[in-house]
């Protein structure tokens, strides 16, 4: 009897420890906006175009690896293998990081279509594309670390007037091209979050173009509903993506200030940042609730979809402003 009680107490204590560790590992990092801004302020007049955007990409990537319990998406031991909210959050951060790294390599660091690629970004960008669940050789963390090292080298050369090979071009067309990719990301998140309550959706794939064709036929309307088991994953992936995008757009505000002021688009960008800040409000519920649209219980996915949709609408307006002369 005594041994049974001891074993039960030990098991309960072990479960409590695992729960506390899991809760600690699942805590989302704080915003880094002030740290990135302070880093730029320390440079004073020597701050160069592209410093803030590159720094934001570096700091977001480092936080992905160095937050509580480190990078969790590829962990295979308890209790981390049992967690799913933080790995989903990490995937959202990683998707936005990949998009910006690609834009930095093919647009922001190049003056025109015939210019050569930056050698550091040519190495860094593909390394972010490794399977985020890879834990063997090479592991996702090791590849991301190597990418960050190349970003540091790019930023160092960016600040050296004696080494003009590394450049960052703050042009309206460069910014617009990246924002177009962000629009599609946010649109996808909004649709996936809205599917938490189930929706009958009409097929609009070929709308507005009478001559458009697609590979195979699809139904005229479909019933879309997110599985109950995937609700929290969709929510936290979108939340992680908005967390990363918030930092990237804040950095863009500094690096593209002249362009945004000339296009009278600065206030539009700041409104997008406001909407993204709203997505990072604390979650007071112990779980992601999935009440109906006008029911008694809240639906956290719909609330998140609302903020993302508003941010995306403002993003589309911003792209239009950048297109205008």
Secondary structure as UniProt FT lines:
FT   HELIX           2..25
FT   HELIX           33..43
FT   HELIX           44..46
FT   TURN            49..50
FT   HELIX           51..66
FT   TURN            68..69
FT   TURN            73..74
FT   TURN            78..79
FT   HELIX           80..82
FT   HELIX           85..103
FT   HELIX           104..108
FT   TURN            113..114
FT   HELIX           119..127
FT   TURN            128..129
FT   TURN            132..133
FT   HELIX           140..158
FT   TURN            161..162
FT   TURN            164..165
FT   HELIX           172..194
FT   HELIX           195..197
FT   STRAND          199..202
FT   TURN            205..208
FT   TURN            210..211
FT   STRAND          221..224
FT   HELIX           228..230
FT   HELIX           231..255
FT   HELIX           257..262
FT   TURN            263..264
FT   HELIX           266..278
FT   TURN            279..280
FT   TURN            293..294
FT   HELIX           300..323
//
